[in-house]
Amino acid sequence: MSLYPLKFSPIYKEKVWGGRTLEKIGRTLPGDANTKIGESWELVDLSTTSVSGGGGGSERSVVNNGPLAGKTLHELIEQFGKDLIGDLPLTDDGNFPLLVKFLDANEHLSVQVHPSQAYADAHDDAFLKSECWYVVEATAEGCIFKGIKEGVTPDQYRKAIEDGNVEELMIKIPVKPGDCHYLPSGTCHALGAGVLVAEVQTPSDTTFRVYDWGREGRELHVEQAMECIDFGPCNVEEDKRSHVAGMFTTVTRLVTCEYFVLERVKMSEGYEQEIPYDQPAVWMVVEGDGQIIMEDGSSTSFTKGETLLIPAKMDGAKVKMNSDTVWLETTFPQASPTQLA
């Protein structure tokens, strides 16, 4: 069987801070208008999850299109190997090395931090979680909290946690659609109310909460967090961007780190181009629609709000735009991918 562009059933997570903004990008959400959907796990292959994050146990994305529908991502890796993932190194557990989500913050998320390298090395059940946020929707008041103000000491921050005034020591950054911020493990942060982001991250959901805006009933992890927080200077600016522009295509490099590369690809209506990859890529479509046409003439359509995994081996495949289209494209520096440009 030949591989084709793969879509997966979203795994929705109810969160106290969630909302219904995903409906604006074409999603049919579970529950009624009062059901708070905070996360949509778009692509996941985790052997274990935290109780507060993934709900405990394993979490695997399941294909929902084409003849491979019903198969998990993990099963496909075992079945197709390099045809699916090329030379991409898997995690120590043999899992796909990326977790992709949408986050919808109707209220502020908790102020939190993910394990530092030193903490992860010392604790078998803790894993790095470096991530980036691309802003898809934002209200006029939309913001993020990224890092702790310069000069704040651990003792001062601990007292702020005890006194309930953590916000005063955090760096607050207004955001708008199209903004992108990288948050390496160890960065104290929170997604602000009124913001919908696409999140690309290393495959972990280990999170330590330090402050939850007065909400009752959710566990805090102050001691673990204090071991992990980076109190050094924080890069509050967006990463420097590079552009490659042609007559019908613009590729903007948003984030480059040791774990993944994130680019924004914009193609004009009617444009058609061969897909040149020899390694996997993940597309999150944020505007427009199009189709991927295989060598045998079969096609896979895509539209705003959808996520696709592009296999490493799809000989002769090409992409065609039905309208002006923008997607976020994640590739892997370890796999030395060929860029679409």
N, C-alpha and C positions, 0 to 999 in steps of 0.2 A: 504494500500500500504506500502511495506517495503522500508525503506530508503537505499540508496547506495551512494558511493563516488560521490560528486557533483562537477562539473566543471561549471564555469561561463564565460560569454562573457567578454573579457577585455574591459574596457572603456578607450580609448586612448585620451590623452590630448596633443594638440599642444602647444609647449612652445618655446619662442625665443631662449632658450639655448639648445633645444633638438636636437636629431639626429636620426639615423636609426640603432643603435647598437642592438636593440631588434631582428633584422633580424638574428643576429648571434646565437640566441638561438631558432630559428625556427619560429619566428613570421612573419605573413603576415601583413604588416602595411598598413594603408590607405594612399591615396595620392601617389605622385611620389617621386623621389629621393630628391626633394627640400622641401618636407613636413617634418617639424621638430617635431618629436614625443618625448616629454620629459617625459611623465608619462604613465604608464599603470596601471589603478586601477583594481586590481585583485579580491579583495573582499571588498565590501563597503556596508554599511547600514546606511546612514546619512539622517536625516530629513531635514537638511539645510546645505548648503555649502556657502563658501565665493565666491564673484563674481570673484576675482582674482585667486582663487584656483580651486574650483569645477565648477564655472560658475554660481553660484546662484541656489536656489531651492534644491530639494532633489536629492539624488543619491543612487540608489539601484542596486546591482548586480543581473543579470538575469541568471538562469540556462540554459546551452546549451547542456546538455546531458541527455539521458534517458527519461522516461515518465514524469518527472517533468519539462522538458524543457519549458521555457517561464515564469516560476514562479520566483518571486523575492525572495531574501534571506529573506526579511522581511515577506513575505507571508508564507514562509516555517516555520519560527519561530512560527508564529501564528497557523499554521496548525498542526505541529508535536510536538511542545513544547519540553519536556524533551527527547523525542526520538532523537531529533536533537542536542539539546544543553545541555542535562544533567542538572546539578545543576548550570550551568554558570550564574552569575548575568548579566542582561542586563543593558544598560544605563538608565538614568532617562526617556528617551523618548521611552524605550522599544526596543532599537536597539541593534544589534550585537556589542560587545565591542572591536572591532578591525578593523583597516583599513590596507590593505596589497597592496603594489604597487611594480612596478619596476620603477626606475628613470634612465634616460639616459642623462648624461651631456656631450653634445658635446662642450659646453662652460661652464664657471663657473656659477653656480647658484648664485642668490643674497645672500649677507651676511644677515642673518635673525635670528629671534628669535621667539619662540612660547610662549604663555602666561605663566607667573608664576602662582603658586597657588593663591597668594594674588591678582594678577590682575584678574584672572578668577573669584574669589569669589566676586570681586567688579563690574564685568561687565557681565551681563546676556548673551551677545552675544559672549563671549570669552571662549574658552575651552582649557584645558591642551592638549599638543601634545608632549608626550614623545615618542621617536622613536629609532630604531636602524637601522644601515646600514650594510648589508653584501655585500662585494664586489664580484660581479660575473665576470666582465671583467674590465680591467684597462690597459691603455697604460703605457709605461715606465715612463712618467711624471705625471701619475695620482696621485691625492692628495685630501685630504679634509682639511677644515679649521674648527678646533674644539676648541672653547673657546678663551678667550682673555688672552694675556700674563700677567703673574703675576706682580702685582704692578701698572697696568694701572688703573687710576681713571675714574669715569664717566665723569668728565670735560675733561680729556685728550681724551677720546673716542669720545665725542661729537665734539670736535674740529677736530679730524681726519675725522669724517663724513663730516664736513663742508669743510675741505681741500681736501677731496678725496684720503686720504692715509690710509684708514682703514686696508688694507692688512698688513701694517707694524706692526700693533698691534695684529693681529690674530696669533694663533698657527697653523702652516702649517704642515701637517703630510703626508708623502708619503704612498700610499696604493698599495696593490697587491691583486689578486684574493684570496679569503679565509679569508681576514681580516674582522673583525666585530667591530663596534664601537657603543656604546650606547650614546644617546644624550637626556638627560632629559630636560623637559621644562625649559626655562630660559637660556639654553646654546646657546650662539651666534655661528653660524656655517654657512658653505657653502659647497656644494658638488663641487669638482673641475672638470675641463674639462677632458674628456677622461675616465670617470668612469661610469660604469653601476652597480647599486646596487639594491638589494632586500631590500625594506623598510617595516618594521613591526612597527606599531604605534598605539597609542590610537586613537579613532575615532573622529578626528577633523582635519580641514584644516585651522585653524586660524594661520596666518603667518604675522609677522611684518618685512618688509624689512628696512634695515638701509643703504645699499650700493648696487649699481647695476652695478659696473664696467664701469660706463660711458654710459650705454645704455639709450637711450631716451624713454620717453613715459610711463614708469612704475612708479606707485605711490610708494613713500617711506612713512614709518610710524615711523619716528624717535622718536616722543614723546612717543608713545605707547611702542616702543621697549625699550627705556631707563627706563621705569617703570618695565620692565620684565627681563632685562639682569642680569645674575648672574656674578658679578665681583670677586667672590671668586675663590679659586684654582679649576682648571679643571683637571679631570682625562684624560690625553691625551693618556694613554696606552689603549690597548684593555682590556676588562674584563678578569679576571682570568678564565681559562678554566678547566673543569674537563672531564675526558674521562672514558667511560665504553667500554671495548673492548672484543669481543668474537672471535671465529674462523672465523665467516662470517660477523660480524656486529661491527661497531664502532659508538658509540654515543658520541658526544662532546657537552657539555653544553657551549653555547656562551654568553647568557645574561639571568640573573635572576633579575626581578624587580617586583614591586607590581602589574603590569598590565599584564605581559605576561612572558613566559619562552620560549627562543629560543634555539633549539638544531640543530646540523648538524648530520644527520643519513647517514651512508655509509653502503651499503649492497653489497655482492659479487654476481656475476652472478650465476644464478641457485638457489640461496638461497630462501627458502620459510618459512614464519613464520605467526602464527596467529596474528591478530591485537587485542590487549588486552584492548583497551580503554573502559571506561564507561563515558567519557566526550569528547567533540569535539576537533578536532585538525585540523590545517591548514598545508598543505604540499606545498612547492614551490620546484619543481624539478629543480636542477641545473646541473645534469649530469645523463646520462643513461636513461633507460626506464624499465618498468615493468608492472604488472597488479595486480589488487585487485580482488580476486575471492570470490564471495558470497557463502553462504551455499547452495543455489539452483543451483549453477554451472554457473550462469551469471558472467560476469567480466567487469571491467572498466580498460582500458589501460591508462598508463600515460607515458609521455616522457619529455625530457629536455625542460624547458620553460613553463611548465604547472603548474597551481595551483589547488589544490583540497581541498574541505572541507570534512573532515571525520566525519560523524555523530556519536553521542554518542552511539547509539544503532545500531550495525551491527553484530548480533550474528553469530558466525561461520565464519566470514570473515578472509581471509588470504592474505598476500602480497607475490608476487613472482617476482624475478628479472630476466629480460631478458638479462641484462648486468650489469656490475658494476655500481651502481646507488647511487647518493647522492641527498638528499633533505633536505631543511630547514623545521623543524617541530616546529610549534608554539602551545603551550598549555597555560593553564591559572591557575595560582596558586590559584585563588579563588575557582576553581572547583576540586582541588585535583586529577588531572588525574593520570591514570596508565601509566607508561612510556613504550615505545617500546625499548627493549634492548636485 
